């Protein structure tokens, strides 16, 4: 059931002629207030990155996107916006800007958390349950910009996603049509709740090999169990996944190494761009998901990972001593 808050945002996202059942004049004030309250949680995030950052070449020296208030004084955003940040500025819905620091980061989910260093207006958005979000469900993608930043989209698929940067989601949220300001955008459900944060623009949102541009949102369910840990200690509790520093791509049933992060464990072990990953620990792999699960299944960060690769015409066995990815970054930790 759609709440007043969701209907209020729908009024902003759709042309009046397309919105069924326009509210009476006496109700419009209440809807406007509900929309304003929701949008007060959406903020702009601008980060300046340290000059010698590891992520400089791939993500750039200055990054901008959106975030959302999830606790008083705390903003959740997509992590790549704030990795290795030197300074961060957060701008609220009223246009006021305040400094912030990186309070936490979780590579497994991709979420980042900022702590505001000065008061900022806005009411935190409630965290919803993305598990109930099925295909064809109408949702709203909201990025910083007030009413101009609200877009009606539909969920076109829920399926696993494996990124080339040692990243995997069991049930990513794919939406259509594509939203251009996707980085850190909030996915808002019918109860006016936060269901996900924008991460990527993709060309296969619907899946099945059909060209269909859209966006990938990371389910907010992955933030809920770690949020208090991020606030308290800057990272999720428990063992940290091993990280190698490999960017790989699936092609023709093989797993090609597209890039090796300089000075990473994989680089030090002799893995090279153009290599083909054949197996991990004596077991064959031909997909990103299989590769990651074999690596992560060997234990926590610091474990040795035996990887078999085809390097040129030679098959080689490499032993890669994994690390916590946070050890690779050059940012000055604030936690």
C-alpha positions as CSV (number, residue, x, y, z in Angstrom):
1,X,0.0,0.0,0.0
2,X,1.3,3.4,-1.0
3,X,1.7,5.9,1.8
4,X,1.1,9.6,1.7
5,X,4.8,10.1,1.6
6,X,5.2,8.0,-1.5
7,X,2.2,9.6,-3.2
8,X,3.6,13.0,-2.5
9,X,6.9,12.1,-4.2
10,X,5.0,10.5,-7.1
11,X,3.4,13.9,-7.7
12,X,6.9,15.4,-8.1
13,X,8.1,12.6,-10.3
14,X,5.2,12.4,-12.8
15,X,3.6,15.0,-15.0
16,X,0.2,15.9,-13.5
17,X,-1.7,14.5,-16.5
18,X,-0.2,11.1,-15.9
19,X,-0.9,10.9,-12.2
20,X,-4.3,9.3,-11.5
21,X,-6.5,10.7,-8.9
22,X,-5.0,14.2,-8.4
23,X,-5.4,15.2,-4.7
24,X,-7.9,17.9,-3.7
25,X,-6.5,21.3,-3.0
26,X,-7.0,20.9,0.8
27,X,-4.8,17.7,0.7
28,X,-2.0,19.1,-1.4
29,X,-0.5,21.0,1.4
30,X,-0.2,17.8,3.5
31,X,1.4,16.0,0.5
32,X,3.9,18.8,-0.1
33,X,4.9,18.6,3.6
34,X,5.4,14.8,3.4
35,X,7.5,15.1,0.3
36,X,9.6,17.9,1.8
37,X,10.2,15.8,4.9
38,X,11.4,12.9,2.9
39,X,13.6,14.9,0.6
40,X,15.2,16.7,3.6
41,X,17.1,13.4,4.2
42,X,18.7,13.5,0.7
43,X,22.1,15.3,0.6
44,X,24.9,16.1,-1.8
45,X,28.3,14.5,-1.1
46,X,31.5,16.1,-2.6
47,X,34.9,14.6,-1.8
48,X,38.4,15.7,-2.6
49,X,40.8,12.8,-2.8
50,X,44.3,12.7,-1.4
51,X,47.0,13.3,-4.1
52,X,48.6,9.9,-3.9
53,X,45.4,7.9,-3.6
54,X,45.4,4.3,-4.9
55,X,42.0,4.9,-6.4
56,X,43.0,8.1,-8.2
57,X,43.4,6.5,-11.7
58,X,40.1,4.7,-11.7
59,X,37.8,7.0,-9.7
60,X,39.3,10.4,-10.1
61,X,40.6,13.2,-7.8
62,X,37.2,14.7,-7.1
63,X,33.9,12.8,-6.7
64,X,30.4,13.9,-6.3
65,X,27.1,12.2,-5.7
66,X,24.3,11.8,-3.2
67,X,23.8,10.4,0.3
68,X,21.1,10.0,2.8
69,X,20.7,10.8,6.5
70,X,20.2,7.5,8.2
71,X,20.9,8.6,11.8
72,X,21.2,12.1,13.3
73,X,24.6,13.3,12.2
74,X,25.3,10.3,9.9
75,X,25.0,10.0,6.1
76,X,25.1,6.8,4.2
77,X,26.4,6.8,0.6
78,X,28.0,4.6,-1.9
79,X,31.6,3.9,-0.7
80,X,33.5,4.7,-3.9
81,X,32.6,8.3,-3.6
82,X,34.6,8.7,-0.3
83,X,37.4,6.1,-0.5
84,X,40.7,7.8,0.3
85,X,39.0,11.2,0.8
86,X,41.1,14.1,2.0
87,X,38.1,16.4,2.6
88,X,34.3,15.8,2.4
89,X,31.6,18.3,2.1
90,X,27.9,17.5,2.6
91,X,25.1,19.9,1.4
92,X,21.6,19.6,2.8
93,X,18.3,20.1,1.1
94,X,18.3,23.7,2.4
95,X,21.6,24.4,0.6
96,X,23.7,24.6,3.7
97,X,27.1,22.8,3.5
98,X,29.0,21.3,6.4
99,X,32.3,19.3,6.6
100,X,32.2,15.6,7.2
101,X,34.7,12.8,7.9
102,X,34.6,9.2,6.7
103,X,33.2,7.3,9.7
104,X,33.2,3.8,8.1
105,X,33.5,1.8,5.0
106,X,32.4,-1.8,4.1
107,X,33.9,-3.3,0.9
108,X,31.7,-6.4,1.1
109,X,28.5,-4.3,0.6
110,X,30.0,-1.2,-1.0
111,X,28.5,1.2,1.6
112,X,30.3,4.1,3.1
113,X,29.3,6.2,6.1
114,X,30.0,9.8,6.8
115,X,29.9,11.7,10.2
116,X,28.8,15.3,10.0
117,X,31.1,17.7,11.8
118,X,28.4,20.4,12.2
119,X,24.6,20.3,12.5
120,X,22.6,19.9,9.3
121,X,18.9,20.1,8.8
122,X,16.9,17.0,7.7
123,X,15.1,14.1,9.1
124,X,16.8,10.6,8.8
125,X,15.0,8.2,6.4
126,X,13.8,4.9,7.9
127,X,15.5,1.8,6.6
128,X,13.1,-0.5,4.9
129,X,13.1,-4.2,3.8
130,X,14.4,-4.7,0.3
131,X,13.7,-8.4,0.4
132,X,10.0,-7.9,-0.4
133,X,10.8,-5.7,-3.4
134,X,9.9,-7.8,-6.5
135,X,10.0,-7.3,-10.2
136,X,7.8,-4.6,-11.8
137,X,7.4,-2.8,-8.4
138,X,7.3,1.0,-8.7
139,X,9.9,2.8,-6.7
140,X,11.5,6.3,-6.6
141,X,15.1,7.1,-7.2
142,X,16.0,10.4,-5.5
143,X,19.3,12.2,-5.9
144,X,20.3,15.5,-4.5
145,X,18.4,18.4,-6.1
146,X,15.1,18.6,-4.3
147,X,12.0,17.9,-6.4
148,X,14.1,17.9,-9.6
149,X,16.0,14.9,-8.3
150,X,13.0,12.6,-7.9
151,X,12.5,9.9,-10.6
152,X,9.9,7.2,-10.9
153,X,11.5,3.9,-11.9
154,X,10.5,0.2,-11.8
155,X,12.3,-2.8,-10.6
156,X,13.1,-4.9,-13.7
157,X,15.1,-7.7,-12.1
158,X,16.5,-9.0,-8.8
159,X,19.5,-11.2,-9.4
160,X,23.1,-11.8,-8.4
161,X,25.8,-9.3,-9.6
162,X,29.5,-9.8,-9.7
163,X,31.7,-6.8,-10.2
164,X,35.2,-7.0,-11.7
165,X,36.7,-5.5,-8.5
166,X,36.3,-8.5,-6.2
167,X,32.7,-7.6,-5.4
168,X,29.5,-9.7,-5.3
169,X,25.9,-9.1,-4.4
170,X,23.5,-12.1,-4.0
171,X,20.4,-10.1,-4.9
172,X,21.1,-6.7,-6.5
173,X,18.2,-4.4,-7.4
174,X,18.1,-3.4,-11.1
175,X,15.8,-0.6,-12.2
176,X,14.5,1.1,-15.4
177,X,14.6,3.7,-16.9
178,X,18.2,4.7,-16.2
179,X,18.8,7.7,-13.8
180,X,21.9,9.7,-14.8
181,X,22.8,10.9,-11.2
182,X,22.9,7.4,-9.8
183,X,25.9,7.5,-7.4
184,X,24.5,7.3,-3.9
185,X,20.9,8.0,-5.0
186,X,18.2,6.8,-2.6
187,X,15.8,4.1,-3.7
188,X,12.5,4.9,-1.9
189,X,9.7,2.4,-1.5
190,X,6.0,2.7,-1.2
191,X,6.1,3.3,2.5
192,X,8.5,6.2,2.0
193,X,11.4,4.0,3.3
194,X,14.9,3.6,2.1
195,X,15.4,0.4,0.1
196,X,18.8,0.9,-1.5
197,X,21.6,3.2,-2.7
198,X,22.6,3.7,-6.3
199,X,25.9,2.2,-7.4
200,X,26.1,1.8,-11.2
201,X,24.5,2.4,-14.6
202,X,24.2,-0.8,-16.5
203,X,23.2,-1.9,-20.0
204,X,21.5,-5.1,-19.1
205,X,19.1,-4.2,-16.2
206,X,16.5,-6.6,-17.3
207,X,19.0,-9.5,-17.6
208,X,18.7,-12.4,-20.0
209,X,21.1,-10.9,-22.4
210,X,18.6,-8.3,-23.6
211,X,20.0,-4.7,-24.0
212,X,18.2,-2.7,-21.4
213,X,19.9,0.4,-19.9
214,X,19.2,0.9,-16.2
215,X,20.7,1.2,-12.8
216,X,22.0,-1.1,-10.1
217,X,21.0,-0.3,-6.5
218,X,22.7,-2.0,-3.5
219,X,19.9,-3.3,-1.1
220,X,19.7,-1.5,2.2
221,X,19.4,-4.8,3.9
222,X,23.1,-5.1,3.7
223,X,23.6,-1.9,5.7
224,X,21.2,-2.6,8.5
225,X,23.2,-5.3,10.3
226,X,26.5,-3.4,10.1
227,X,25.3,0.2,10.6
228,X,26.0,0.3,14.4
229,X,29.4,-1.3,13.8
230,X,30.3,1.4,11.2
231,X,29.3,4.1,13.6
232,X,31.1,2.6,16.6
233,X,34.3,1.2,15.0
234,X,34.4,2.2,11.3
235,X,33.9,-1.3,9.9
236,X,31.8,-4.4,10.2
237,X,32.5,-6.8,13.0
238,X,33.8,-10.3,12.3
239,X,36.4,-11.7,9.8
240,X,37.4,-9.5,6.9
241,X,37.3,-11.0,3.4
242,X,40.6,-11.7,1.7
243,X,41.5,-9.2,-1.1
244,X,43.9,-9.9,-3.9
245,X,43.9,-6.8,-6.1
246,X,42.5,-8.5,-9.3
247,X,40.1,-7.0,-11.8
248,X,38.8,-9.8,-14.0
249,X,36.2,-10.1,-16.7
250,X,34.2,-13.1,-18.0
251,X,34.5,-13.7,-21.7
252,X,34.0,-16.8,-23.9
253,X,33.7,-19.1,-20.8
254,X,37.0,-17.9,-19.4
255,X,38.1,-15.5,-16.7
256,X,40.5,-12.9,-18.1
257,X,42.6,-10.7,-15.9
258,X,41.8,-7.1,-17.1
259,X,43.9,-5.3,-14.5
260,X,46.1,-5.9,-11.5
261,X,46.2,-3.2,-8.9
262,X,49.8,-1.9,-8.6
263,X,51.7,-3.2,-5.5
264,X,48.7,-5.4,-4.6
265,X,49.1,-9.0,-3.3
266,X,48.3,-10.3,-6.9
267,X,50.9,-7.9,-8.4
268,X,53.5,-9.0,-5.9
269,X,52.8,-12.7,-6.6
270,X,53.3,-12.2,-10.4
271,X,49.8,-12.1,-11.8
272,X,49.6,-10.0,-14.9
273,X,47.0,-8.3,-17.1
274,X,46.0,-10.7,-19.8
275,X,46.4,-13.8,-17.7
276,X,43.5,-16.3,-17.6
277,X,42.5,-17.6,-14.2
278,X,42.0,-21.3,-14.4
279,X,41.4,-22.4,-10.8
280,X,41.7,-21.7,-7.1
281,X,43.0,-24.3,-4.6
282,X,42.9,-27.1,-7.2
283,X,39.3,-26.4,-8.3
284,X,38.4,-24.9,-11.6
285,X,36.7,-21.5,-12.0
286,X,35.3,-19.9,-15.0
287,X,33.0,-17.1,-13.6
288,X,33.6,-14.2,-11.3
289,X,31.2,-15.5,-8.7
290,X,32.9,-18.9,-8.6
291,X,36.3,-17.2,-8.4
292,X,35.3,-15.0,-5.5
293,X,33.6,-17.7,-3.5
294,X,36.6,-20.0,-3.8
295,X,38.9,-17.1,-2.6
296,X,36.6,-16.0,0.2
297,X,36.0,-19.5,1.3
298,X,39.7,-20.0,2.1
299,X,39.5,-17.9,5.2
300,X,39.9,-14.3,6.4
301,X,42.2,-11.6,5.1
302,X,45.8,-12.7,5.4
303,X,45.3,-16.3,4.2
304,X,47.4,-17.6,1.3
305,X,45.3,-18.2,-1.9
306,X,46.7,-20.7,-4.4
307,X,45.7,-19.6,-7.9
308,X,46.3,-21.4,-11.2
309,X,46.7,-19.2,-14.2
310,X,47.4,-19.4,-17.9
311,X,50.2,-16.9,-18.5
312,X,51.0,-16.7,-22.2
313,X,51.5,-20.4,-23.2
314,X,52.4,-21.5,-19.7
315,X,50.3,-22.7,-16.8
316,X,51.6,-21.3,-13.6
317,X,50.7,-21.9,-9.9
318,X,50.8,-18.7,-7.9
319,X,50.4,-18.3,-4.2
320,X,48.9,-14.9,-3.3
321,X,49.1,-13.7,0.3
322,X,45.7,-11.8,0.7
323,X,45.1,-8.7,2.7
324,X,42.3,-6.6,4.1
325,X,41.5,-4.1,1.3
326,X,41.6,-1.2,3.7
327,X,45.3,-1.9,4.2
328,X,45.8,-1.1,0.5
329,X,44.2,2.4,0.6
330,X,46.3,5.4,1.5
331,X,43.6,7.5,3.1
332,X,44.2,8.8,6.6
333,X,41.7,6.8,8.8
334,X,39.4,8.8,11.0
335,X,38.4,5.7,13.0
